[in-house]
């Protein structure tokens, strides 16, 4: 597949991930593999520790926010529980921090020297991740505020309505030259973002709606990211043919954005039902 000047996808033969042999050290058989889209079922830290060092160009991670505390929120005009599963339950500050430190450490090992990592989160997790990033020697490039114009209202009416998430973009090595597709960010067409002005530099506040209904036609993930968000991340910080990894892949929006823009993808998750959803979404792509 190649991407033409209008952002449309055209097909061409590409080198498969297996031909790079970067996955040969992983003892676990892929849960699913088709061309340049590979999914693994299991603990991401254990899998990352088996992956070949300095083999990945970019990582996008949306780790657990540890919000499953019995509370409630609003979805589609209805009150719903915030509980997402055992994977999202806090184990206490120190254990939560140690978890973030360990997966970020494992990610740093597999990134190429020029590689970059994106972490998405709310205030419940993003500051722990930021501290761990700096402790591990990552070089922070930007923090992005993803403003959600259609965010859910606040039920308690006792504090400000949460309407953004923070993304940290960091480089593995401070002196390495990372990829940033400046011209595409500045001069590309970004009609989904009301804040982006034509021919002006891309700023660090992005106005993007939550996932469209069509993005959930095969099922729902409780923290699913919009394809528009991951499209921007992928196009900003990688080039065609690069290997992108998501250690908490969920419904694999990262993977869809990677494949649609001629990149290669490795996804990992502990939940088989989300991997099954990822497979359905991948098979539903119109990439011919």
C-alpha positions in Angstrom: 0.0 0.0 0.0 1.1 3.5 -0.7 -0.5 6.8 0.3 -1.0 9.3 -2.5 -1.0 13.1 -2.2 -4.7 13.1 -1.3 -4.2 10.7 1.6 -5.8 7.8 -0.2 -4.5 4.3 0.1 -3.2 2.4 -2.9 -1.9 -1.2 -2.8 1.6 -2.4 -3.4 3.6 -5.4 -2.1 5.5 -4.7 1.2 8.1 -6.5 3.2 6.5 -8.5 6.0 7.4 -8.2 9.6 8.5 -11.8 9.7 11.1 -11.1 7.0 12.7 -8.6 9.3 13.0 -11.4 11.9 12.5 -9.0 14.8 9.8 -11.3 16.3 11.9 -14.5 16.2 12.9 -14.1 19.8 9.3 -14.1 21.1 8.5 -17.6 22.3 4.8 -17.0 22.2 3.0 -17.7 18.9 1.1 -14.6 17.6 -2.6 -14.6 18.4 -3.2 -13.2 14.9 -0.9 -12.4 12.0 -1.8 -11.1 8.6 0.8 -9.4 6.4 2.1 -6.4 8.5 -0.5 -6.7 11.3 0.6 -8.9 14.2 -1.2 -9.4 17.6 0.1 -11.1 20.7 -1.9 -12.3 23.7 -0.2 -11.9 27.0 1.6 -9.6 29.5 3.1 -6.8 27.6 6.2 -6.5 29.8 7.0 -10.1 29.4 6.5 -9.9 25.6 8.5 -6.7 25.3 11.4 -8.3 27.2 11.6 -11.0 24.6 11.5 -8.7 21.6 14.7 -7.9 19.8 16.4 -4.8 21.2 16.4 -1.6 19.1 13.9 -3.0 16.6 10.9 -0.7 16.8 10.5 2.8 15.3 7.6 4.2 17.4 5.5 3.1 20.3 2.0 4.4 21.2 0.8 3.4 24.6 -2.5 4.0 26.3 -1.9 2.2 29.6 -4.6 1.6 32.3 -5.8 4.8 33.9 -6.7 2.9 37.1 -10.2 4.5 37.2 -12.3 1.4 37.9 -13.3 2.4 41.4 -17.1 1.9 41.5 -18.0 5.4 40.3 -20.2 6.5 37.5 -20.0 8.6 34.3 -22.3 9.5 31.4 -22.3 7.7 28.1 -24.7 8.5 25.3 -26.9 10.4 27.7 -27.1 7.5 30.2 -25.4 7.0 33.6 -22.9 4.0 33.4 -20.3 2.5 35.7 -16.7 3.5 35.2 -15.6 0.0 36.0 -13.8 -1.5 33.0 -12.2 -4.6 34.3 -9.6 -5.9 36.7 -6.9 -4.6 34.4 -8.0 -1.0 35.3 -8.2 -1.3 39.1 -5.5 0.6 41.0 -3.2 -1.4 43.2 -2.1 1.7 45.1 0.3 4.5 44.3 3.6 2.6 44.6 2.5 -0.5 42.7 0.9 1.6 40.0 4.1 3.6 39.6 6.2 0.5 39.5 4.0 -0.9 36.8 4.5 2.2 34.7 8.2 2.2 35.3 8.6 -1.4 34.2 6.6 -1.2 31.0 8.3 2.1 30.0 11.7 0.5 30.7 10.8 -2.5 28.5 9.7 -0.1 25.8 12.9 1.8 25.9 14.9 -1.4 25.3 13.0 -2.2 22.0 13.0 1.3 20.6 15.6 2.2 18.0 18.0 4.9 19.1 16.1 7.5 17.1 12.7 6.0 18.1 9.9 7.8 19.9 7.2 6.9 22.3 3.7 8.4 22.9 1.8 7.9 26.1 -1.8 8.9 26.5 -3.5 9.4 29.8 -5.6 11.6 32.2 -4.3 13.1 35.4 -4.9 9.7 37.1 -1.9 8.2 35.3 -0.1 10.7 33.1 2.0 12.3 35.8 3.3 8.9 37.1 4.2 8.1 33.5 5.9 11.4 33.0 8.0 11.0 36.1 9.0 7.4 35.1 9.9 8.6 31.6 12.3 11.2 33.0 13.7 8.7 35.5 14.5 6.3 32.7 16.3 9.0 30.7 13.8 9.5 27.9 13.9 13.0 26.4 10.4 14.6 26.4 9.7 16.4 23.1 6.1 17.7 23.6 3.0 17.3 25.7 -0.2 17.4 23.7 -3.6 18.4 25.0 -6.3 16.4 23.1 -9.4 18.5 23.6 -12.7 16.6 23.2 -15.5 18.9 22.0 -18.0 16.2 22.7 -16.7 15.1 26.1 -19.2 13.6 28.6 -20.7 16.0 31.2 -19.7 16.0 34.9 -22.3 14.4 37.1 -21.3 15.7 40.5 -21.2 19.4 39.4 -18.5 19.9 42.0 -15.5 20.4 39.7 -14.6 21.3 36.1 -15.8 18.9 33.4 -13.0 16.7 32.2 -12.7 17.4 28.4 -9.1 16.6 27.5 -6.4 14.0 27.7 -2.7 14.5 27.7 -0.2 12.8 25.3 3.5 12.9 26.1 5.8 12.5 23.1 9.3 11.4 24.1 12.5 10.3 22.3 14.6 7.3 23.5 17.9 9.2 23.3 18.4 12.9 24.0 20.9 13.5 21.2 19.4 11.2 18.5 17.5 12.7 15.5 13.9 11.7 15.7 11.4 11.7 12.9 9.0 14.7 12.7 7.1 15.2 9.5 6.8 19.0 10.0 5.6 19.9 6.6 2.8 17.4 6.6 1.6 18.6 10.0 1.7 22.3 8.9 0.4 22.0 5.3 -1.7 18.8 5.4 -5.5 18.8 5.3 -6.9 18.4 8.9 -10.6 19.2 8.5 -11.5 17.2 11.7 -9.7 19.7 13.9 -11.3 23.2 14.3 -8.2 24.5 15.9 -5.8 23.8 13.0 -5.5 26.7 10.6 -4.4 26.1 7.0 -0.7 26.6 6.3 0.0 27.3 10.0 2.2 25.3 12.3 0.5 22.4 14.1 0.2 23.4 17.7 0.1 21.3 20.8 -3.6 21.5 21.4 -5.7 19.2 19.2 -9.4 19.4 18.9 -10.7 16.0 18.0 -14.0 14.2 18.7 -14.2 10.9 20.4 -14.6 7.8 18.2 -17.3 7.9 15.5 -20.1 5.3 15.7 -18.7 3.6 12.6 -15.5 3.0 14.5 -17.4 0.9 17.0 -19.5 -1.2 14.6 -17.7 -4.4 15.5 -17.8 -3.8 19.2 -16.7 -1.3 21.9 -13.6 -0.8 24.0 -14.0 1.3 27.1 -11.0 3.5 26.3 -11.0 3.4 22.6 -9.2 6.2 20.9 -10.5 7.9 17.7 -8.8 7.0 14.4 -8.2 10.7 13.7 -6.0 10.9 16.8 -3.8 7.9 15.9 -3.7 8.9 12.3 -2.1 12.2 13.3 0.3 10.5 15.7 1.4 8.0 13.1 1.8 10.6 10.3 3.7 13.0 12.6 6.3 10.7 13.9 6.9 7.8 11.5 7.7 7.2 7.8 6.3 4.5 5.5 7.5 1.0 6.3 8.3 1.9 10.0 7.4 -0.6 12.7 4.9 0.7 15.3 4.1 -1.1 18.5 1.2 -0.7 21.0 1.7 -2.6 24.3 -1.9 -2.1 25.4 -3.5 -2.5 22.0 -7.1 -2.8 23.1 -9.2 -2.6 19.9 -6.0 -1.7 17.9 -6.8 1.8 16.7 -3.1 2.3 16.6 -2.7 -0.8 14.3 -5.5 0.4 11.9 -3.8 3.8 11.6 -0.5 2.1 10.9 -1.8 -0.2 8.2 -3.9 2.4 6.5 -0.7 4.5 6.2 1.7 1.8 5.0 3.4 1.1 8.3 3.9 -2.2 10.1 2.2 -3.0 13.5 2.7 -5.2 16.6 0.0 -5.1 19.2 -0.1 -6.7 22.6 -3.0 -7.2 25.1 -4.0 -9.4 28.0 -7.7 -9.5 27.0 -8.6 -12.0 24.3 -12.0 -10.3 23.7 -10.2 -7.1 22.7 -7.8 -8.9 20.5 -10.8 -10.6 18.8 -12.3 -7.1 18.3 -9.0 -5.9 16.8 -9.1 -8.8 14.3 -12.6 -7.9 13.3 -11.7 -4.2 12.8 -8.6 -5.2 10.8 -10.5 -7.5 8.5 -13.1 -4.7 8.0 -10.5 -2.3 6.6 -11.0 -1.2 3.0 -7.3 -1.3 1.9 -7.5 -3.0 -1.5 
